[in-house]
Amino acid sequence: MTSPTTTPWDDLVTTALLGTERRSTTTPTALLDEAAVQTVRRRAGLRPAPAATPPEPAAADPRPPLPTAARSRLSLLLTDRPGTGNTRRGAAPDLLELLPQWLATANAHGYAPPPELLPALLDAARGRTDLRPGALTFAGPRALWLARLNPDWKFALRAAPGAGTALPAPEDTEQVQLLWSEGLFAERVALLAAVRAHDPDAARTLLEGTWRTERAEDRLMFLDSLRTGLGDADEPFLERALADRSRNVRSTAAELLSALPHSALAGRMADRALSCVALDRTTGAVVVEAPHECDVAMERDGVVAKPPTGRGERSWWLGQLVEAAPLDRWPARLGDRTPEEIVTLPVADDWRGELHAAWCRAAVRQRDTGWSRALLGTPTAADAAGPGAVSLAERSKLLAALPGAERAEWVARFIAAHGLSEAFQLLGVCATPWAPPLGRAVVDALNIARDAGSYPWSFSGVMGLAERCLDPEEAVRLEGLTATVEETEDAAPGAGGYWSEAFQRLVGTLRLRRAMRDELAPPGPAPTPGGP
């Protein structure tokens, strides 16, 4: 209670807002003194609130702990931050760029994180979305526990479907059905993905049971999960989805059906595409008669009627038909030729670019190695765009369909013929660490660029890839490139020193990656008594 000799707190606030000159009963000094007294009274008379319930302990992490050296290395990687002001990198390795590889290796060995480093790891993942999948896998259940206590780390709850809710075993039909019926959207997405990976038919049956009652945006997400394990058994359900109220759902269903070469939709699209493209037996050229309209049946099968701005309607419709048609239908249509022979045929009336671009998209969608190889062409050809691909971006997508060793060999030969200026996108689709022929081609091309006297900054992207993708064992062979070479008269001033610095950083990074790999290696079996 307020004493009769003191002023209520609300009156003090009112006086302060209105001004003491409008209240003749007090002065500014007296008002502040009274406020100080009231503040002490309010704090002293505060009744203690009930203690908050402590959070439940974090779930146990059964994985083995990191080796001591790897724990120290992780601490060092997490404390490294990009510098400010001076943008030159110098010869020191960029530690933060090595964190994704460290996480991938640690996850491959199944290690658990040191609890004291989890806050720094989550802070790093907060600032870099590319780190999040690896970081959250490594962080395990404790990351979700921490994320519930700190809003700065709430991305971990969004990234983990179900926010840490344990999913039932896919074969536990009763619990699966219960979570599918009552779970939150994120939990249902995770559940459907887990069941699909275990039993594609069971997942599709689960989705069919509630399909009509799902929201359009949810149907789209659920339908996308059928990409895993997509097979002919999914066709009837996808055919029904072609009549969905949502255009996006219809488009996704059509895309999935076109990836099934024996589906009815693929057959319909092939019939349409083949009716537009033929071989002129007289001239030996491919002739194209693009569709004159986009009818209702075409739209139902996923053809988008309205083209993007600046694109003609007929070419837009033709591209979609050819892209969705099974590639194995074209040899018979074009004189029983192989894909390599087909892509070299002349195409009349400037339709070559449109037709070949659609074949490229079809090869990527259908993961057709033969057509991808044909459209890529010879890597040493003078035309760096290739016989079928009209851009390096398309070539990089086609390369992804080739086996890893062949892909690396193709890019190595491309670099030997064309240098590094057009190879950056192609290098990005090669498996890491780079195969020896590819690694040698990249280093040789960098050495040639150095001898040409230009600055290394033009090749900073490739150099960064080399630091992350070259086999660490290449460090020994690269030692000779770290010395400063004598500059020629036409060389850029100081270029030799900058190249030396860049190669020193490359060698240092490779050595660091090798040390990281060795530190994360599981301990070997104890030596046998009396053995070597």
C-alpha positions, 0 to 999 in steps of 0.5 A: 500500500502507498503511505498517506505521506507519499504520492501514488506512482501513477500520479508521479508519472502524470506529473512528469508527463504534464510538467511540474509547472502545471502542478503547483504542489511540487518542484522538479527536484522534489518530483525526482526525489519522490520518484526515487523513493517510490522506485525503492519501495516498489522494488523492495515490496516485489513479491518473488514469482514462482521459479520457472520450470527448467527445460527438459534435458537434451536427448542423449547423443549415442555417437562416439566423441571426436578425436582430440585433435579433430576437436581442436581443429573444429574450434579453430575453424569456428573461430576464423572469421572473414577479415575486414578492410583489406580484401587480399587473402594473402597466403593463409588458407581460408579456414571457414571455407574448409568447414563444409568439408570438415563437417562432411567427413565428420558426418561420414565417420558418425562423430558426435559434436563437443557440446561446448562448440555447439553455440559457435557451430549454430552461429556459423550455420545461421550466417551461411545457409550452405552450412546448415545441412551438414552442421545440423546433421553433425550437431544432432539432437542437442541442436534442436534443444538449443534452438528452442531456447534461442530464437537466433537459432530457430532455423534449426527447427525449420530445417529439421522436419518435425522439429525433432519429433521422432518418426515412427518406423516406416513398417509400423503401419499403425503409428505411421497412419496416426502421425499422418492423420494428426501430425503437423505439416512438417512432420507429415512431409518428413514421414512421407519422405521416410516411408517413400524411401522404405516402401514407395507403394506404401507412401503413395497409398498413404498420400492417396488416402487423404489427397482430396482433403489436402490444401493445394500448397500441401498437395504440391509438396507431397507430390514432390516427394514421389520423385524418390523411387519414381516408377511405373506403379505411380502412373495411375495416381499421377494421371489423376493428378493431371486434373487437379485444381492447382496448375502447379500440381498439374505441372509437377504431375506432368513432369513426373510422368514425362520422366517415365518413358513408358507412361501414357503421357510420355507417349502422347507428348512423343506423338505430338513432338514427332509430328512436328519434326521430320527428316527431309529425304531429299536434302537430308535436313531436319524440318520443323513445323511447330504447333499452331495452337495449344489445345486443352489436351496439351494443357492438361498434359502440362504444356504451359500455354502462355510463353515468357516475355520475348518468346514466341508461342510456337517455339515455346510450345515446341520446346515443351513437347520435345523436352517431354518426349522420350528420347528413344523415339527419335532414332526411328523418326530420323532415319534410324540414326544414332544420337551422335548422328542426329545432332550433326544433321542440319536443321532448316529455318533456324530451328536448330537452337530451339530443337537442340536446347529441348533435346538437352533438357530432355537428356538431363530430365531422363538422365540419358547418358547416350544423348548427353554424350552426343549433345556434349560433343568432343571436348577438343572441338573448336566450338566450345558450346558443343554440337547440341548444347547452346551454352556452357550452363547446358553442358554442365547439366549434361555432364552430370549424366555421365559417369564420374570418371568420364565426366572428369576426363571430358572436362580435363580435355576441355581445359587442355583445349580451351583453358580455364576461362570457360571451365568454371561451371564445368568444374562445379559438376565434377566429383571431389576430390578431382580425379588425377587427370582433371587435377593435372589439367587444372594445375597445368592451365594455372601454370600457363596463365601465370607464365602469360604474365596476367594477374591471378585474380582473373582465376580466383574462382578456379583457384578457390575450387582447386583449394577445395577440390584438388586431391590433398596428395597433390601438394607435393607436386605443387611445391615448385610453383610457390617460388616467385618467377622472373617477370617478363617485360610484358607481364603485369607489374608484380604479377609473379609475386601474386601468383607465388602467394596464390600457389602458397595458399593452394599448397597450404590449404591442401596440406591442411585438408590432409591434416583434417582428414587424418585427424578425423580418421577413426583410430585403428585396431590396437596392435597385437601383442608381439606384432610389428 
